[in-house]
Amino acid sequence: MFVEDITRENMEVNSSFMVIKKGVFTSKNNTKYMSVELKDRTGKIEGKIWDNVDTFDNVFDKNDIVSIKAKSRFYQGKPQLHINNIIKAEYTSDIDGMRDFLPESEAGIEFLKEQYFRIVEQIKNPYISRLFSVFNERNDLKEKFFLFPASTGVHHVYMGGLLEHSISLAKMGMYASKIIGGDVDIIIAGSLLHDIGKVEELEIKNGFNYTDRGRLMGHIALGVIILEELIRDVAGFPVHVSDVLANIIISHHGVEEWGSPKKPMSLEALMVHYLDNLDAKVMGVKEHMKENMENEKWTTYHRLYESRFYKLPEG
């Protein structure tokens, strides 16, 4: 049973969830209780433990996967769980083992994969085409690229988010190149590879987290390293194309204070930078709107974007 299936009072819930919040509190009548926030790929739900609080407090921690026995309750119109038993679950911590507990792209990862291969097939430059053939043979990179989020908390924070974000840039770039110009093959390659360093910067282990290597180096530096590794396997790859692709990766944040050591220095790099900024910000706001509406029209304050946002009424 997933969170989205908990729709009525007194449902028996025997399922596994990831713990994202945990705390022990004292009620007004001086009763100790534990409050937990649980999630799976379909959503989040609050749970309360009223009995054996001290015992259960030592059983699990935040970010653990737990198996629970509970009954559903509704409080202020929202489902909650009255938890009778909770244990730390045995589970596989690899990427596939986490898919039940983490949100996925609403577009569907298989659909996004199809779009990716369709876009790559349109590349006419033989060296860039071969570059993606090499990439597609690197399952250690490709599978992470297909399944990883684009970030841990800003935008596209779900499995398949990195792929969805990269495809979005490529599609917008292909269309924009017809209007304002630019080398469409370099735009496609730069769009698909601009965040490739995130396959080494991030990991899916008890949620979306940073690796030690990712914290030390960041996805921009790691992205250039990966690009250079791939290009070494493409005989005769033009140096100027390699340099332009590297500049796209290095400069896609735009300015130094946003993490880019160099500014965009080609038409293609400018396009990828602005499309990246557009897609990240719009999706970040859309994700903020899902769970942070102050009322039907306005979101709560978004700290990163330093604004509230107005949501148009449907229809």
C-alpha positions in Angstrom: 0.0 0.0 0.0 1.3 3.4 -0.9 0.5 6.8 0.6 -1.9 7.7 -2.3 -4.0 4.6 -1.4 -4.7 5.8 2.2 -8.0 7.4 1.6 -10.3 6.3 4.4 -10.5 6.1 8.2 -9.6 2.9 9.9 -7.7 1.3 7.0 -5.2 -1.3 8.0 -1.8 -0.2 6.8 1.0 -2.8 6.7 3.6 -1.2 4.5 7.2 0.2 4.2 8.1 3.8 4.1 11.1 6.1 4.3 11.4 8.2 7.5 12.1 11.9 6.6 11.3 13.4 10.0 11.3 12.0 13.5 10.8 13.6 16.9 9.6 12.8 20.5 7.3 15.3 22.1 5.1 15.8 25.2 1.4 16.5 24.8 -0.7 18.9 26.8 -1.7 16.2 29.2 2.0 15.3 29.7 1.9 12.2 27.6 5.0 11.4 25.6 4.5 10.6 21.9 6.6 10.3 18.8 5.7 12.1 15.5 7.2 10.8 12.2 6.9 12.0 8.7 6.9 9.1 6.2 7.1 9.0 2.4 7.1 6.8 -0.6 7.1 7.5 -4.3 3.5 8.7 -4.2 3.6 11.2 -1.3 4.1 11.9 2.3 2.1 11.1 5.5 2.4 11.9 9.2 2.4 9.2 11.7 2.0 9.2 15.5 3.2 6.6 18.1 1.6 6.8 21.5 2.8 3.6 23.1 6.3 2.2 23.8 7.8 5.5 22.6 11.2 5.0 24.3 11.5 1.5 22.9 10.6 2.5 19.3 12.9 5.6 19.5 15.9 3.2 19.6 14.7 1.1 16.7 15.1 3.4 13.7 16.4 6.8 12.7 15.7 9.5 10.1 16.3 8.3 6.5 15.8 4.6 7.5 13.3 2.5 5.6 10.8 1.1 8.1 8.0 -1.4 8.1 4.9 -0.4 10.0 1.6 -1.7 11.2 -0.9 1.1 11.6 -4.5 2.4 11.2 -5.4 5.4 9.3 -7.0 8.5 10.9 -8.0 11.8 9.4 -7.0 15.1 11.1 -8.1 18.5 9.6 -9.0 16.7 6.4 -5.6 15.0 6.0 -4.8 11.3 6.5 -2.5 10.3 9.4 -1.3 7.0 10.7 -1.8 5.7 14.2 1.3 3.4 14.4 1.1 0.3 16.6 4.4 -1.3 15.5 7.5 0.0 13.6 10.7 -1.8 12.7 13.7 -0.9 10.6 13.3 -2.8 7.3 15.8 -4.9 5.5 16.0 -3.5 1.9 18.3 -3.1 -1.0 19.9 0.3 -1.0 20.8 0.3 -4.7 19.0 2.6 -7.1 16.3 0.1 -8.1 15.8 -0.9 -4.5 14.9 2.7 -3.6 12.3 3.3 -6.4 9.3 2.5 -4.1 10.4 5.2 -1.6 11.3 8.1 -3.8 9.2 10.2 -6.2 9.7 9.7 -10.0 9.1 12.0 -13.0 5.4 12.2 -13.8 6.4 11.9 -17.5 7.6 8.3 -16.8 11.3 7.3 -17.0 10.7 4.8 -19.9 9.0 7.6 -21.9 11.9 10.0 -21.2 14.4 7.3 -22.3 12.6 7.0 -25.6 12.7 10.8 -26.0 16.4 10.8 -25.3 17.3 8.2 -27.9 15.0 10.0 -30.4 16.8 13.3 -29.9 20.3 11.7 -30.1 19.3 10.0 -33.4 18.8 13.5 -34.9 22.5 14.5 -34.4 24.2 14.8 -37.8 27.7 15.7 -36.7 29.6 12.3 -36.9 31.9 13.1 -34.0 29.1 14.2 -31.7 27.0 11.2 -32.8 29.9 8.9 -31.9 30.3 10.7 -28.6 26.8 9.6 -27.6 27.4 6.1 -28.9 30.3 5.9 -26.5 28.2 7.4 -23.7 25.4 4.9 -24.3 27.9 2.1 -24.0 28.9 3.3 -20.5 26.1 1.8 -18.5 27.7 3.1 -15.2 27.0 6.6 -16.5 23.9 6.1 -18.6 21.8 4.3 -15.9 22.5 7.1 -13.4 21.8 9.7 -16.0 18.4 8.1 -16.6 17.5 7.7 -12.9 19.1 10.5 -10.9 17.4 13.7 -9.8 18.6 17.0 -11.2 19.1 18.4 -7.6 18.6 17.5 -4.0 16.2 20.3 -3.2 15.8 23.0 -5.9 14.2 21.6 -9.0 13.4 18.2 -10.6 13.9 16.6 -7.2 12.7 13.2 -8.2 14.1 10.1 -10.0 14.4 10.8 -13.7 14.7 14.5 -12.9 18.1 14.8 -14.4 17.0 13.1 -17.7 13.8 15.2 -17.8 15.7 18.4 -17.3 18.3 17.7 -19.8 15.8 16.6 -22.5 13.8 19.8 -21.8 16.8 21.9 -22.6 17.6 19.9 -25.7 14.0 20.3 -27.0 13.9 24.0 -26.3 17.3 24.4 -27.8 16.4 22.6 -31.0 13.4 24.9 -31.4 15.3 28.1 -30.5 18.1 27.3 -32.9 15.6 27.4 -35.8 14.7 31.0 -34.8 17.9 32.5 -33.5 20.6 30.2 -34.9 23.4 28.3 -33.4 24.9 24.9 -34.1 22.0 22.6 -33.3 24.2 19.5 -32.7 26.3 21.3 -30.2 23.2 22.7 -28.5 21.8 19.2 -28.2 25.0 17.8 -26.9 25.6 20.7 -24.5 22.0 20.4 -23.2 22.2 16.7 -22.6 25.6 16.8 -21.0 25.6 20.2 -19.1 24.7 18.5 -15.8 26.4 15.1 -16.5 28.7 15.6 -13.5 25.7 15.1 -11.2 26.0 11.3 -11.9 29.1 11.5 -9.7 28.1 14.4 -7.5 24.9 12.8 -6.2 23.9 9.4 -5.0 20.6 7.6 -4.3 21.1 6.1 -0.8 18.5 6.8 1.9 17.2 9.6 -0.3 19.0 12.0 -2.6 22.4 13.0 -1.1 25.9 14.2 -2.1 28.9 12.0 -2.4 32.2 12.9 -0.8 33.6 13.4 -4.3 30.6 15.6 -5.2 31.1 17.8 -2.2 34.8 18.2 -2.9 34.6 18.8 -6.6 31.1 19.8 -7.6 29.2 18.7 -10.7 30.8 21.2 -13.1 34.4 20.0 -12.5 33.2 16.4 -12.6 31.2 17.0 -15.8 34.3 18.2 -17.6 36.3 15.1 -16.5 33.5 12.9 -17.7 33.3 14.7 -21.1 37.1 14.4 -21.6 36.9 10.6 -20.7 34.2 10.1 -23.4 36.0 12.2 -26.0 39.2 10.2 -25.6 37.3 7.2 -27.1 36.2 9.2 -30.2 39.1 9.2 -32.7 39.8 12.5 -34.3 37.3 14.5 -32.2 37.7 18.2 -33.2 39.5 20.2 -30.5 37.3 23.3 -31.1 34.1 21.2 -30.6 35.5 19.7 -27.4 36.4 23.1 -26.1 33.0 24.6 -26.8 31.3 21.6 -25.1 33.6 22.0 -22.1 32.8 25.7 -21.9 29.0 24.9 -22.0 29.5 22.6 -18.9 31.8 25.1 -17.2 29.6 28.1 -17.8 26.0 26.8 -17.7 25.4 28.5 -14.3 26.3 31.8 -16.0 28.3 33.7 -13.5 30.9 33.0 -10.8 28.6 33.7 -7.9 26.3 31.0 -9.2 29.2 28.5 -9.4 30.5 28.9 -13.0 34.3 29.8 -13.2 33.8 31.1 -16.8 31.0 32.9 -18.5 29.3 31.4 -21.6 31.6 32.3 -24.5 29.7 30.9 -27.6 26.2 31.3 -28.9 25.5 27.7 -28.0 26.8 28.2 -24.4 24.6 31.3 -24.0 21.5 29.4 -25.1 22.2 26.4 -22.8 22.8 28.7 -19.9 19.6 30.7 -20.3 17.5 27.6 -21.1 18.9 25.9 -18.0 18.0 28.9 -15.9 14.5 29.0 -17.3 13.8 25.3 -16.9 15.2 25.1 -13.4 13.4 28.1 -12.1 10.0 27.3 -13.7 10.1 23.7 -12.5 11.3 24.8 -9.1 8.3 27.1 -8.7 5.9 24.4 -10.0 7.3 22.0 -7.5 7.0 24.6 -4.7 3.3 25.1 -5.7 2.5 21.4 -5.1 3.0 21.5 -1.3 3.4 25.1 -0.3 0.2 26.9 -1.2 -0.8 29.5 1.4 -4.3 29.6 -0.2 -5.8 28.8 -3.6 -4.0 31.6 -5.3 -0.7 32.2 -3.5 2.3 30.1 -2.5 4.3 30.6 0.7 7.5 32.6 0.4 10.2 30.8 -1.6 13.5 31.5 0.1 15.7 30.8 -2.9 13.7 32.9 -5.4 12.8 35.5 -2.7 9.2 35.8 -3.7 5.7 34.4 -3.4 4.1 33.1 -6.6 0.6 33.5 -7.9 -1.1 30.4 -9.3 -3.7 31.1 -12.1 -7.1 29.5 -11.4 -7.7 26.4 -13.5 -9.9 26.9 -16.6 
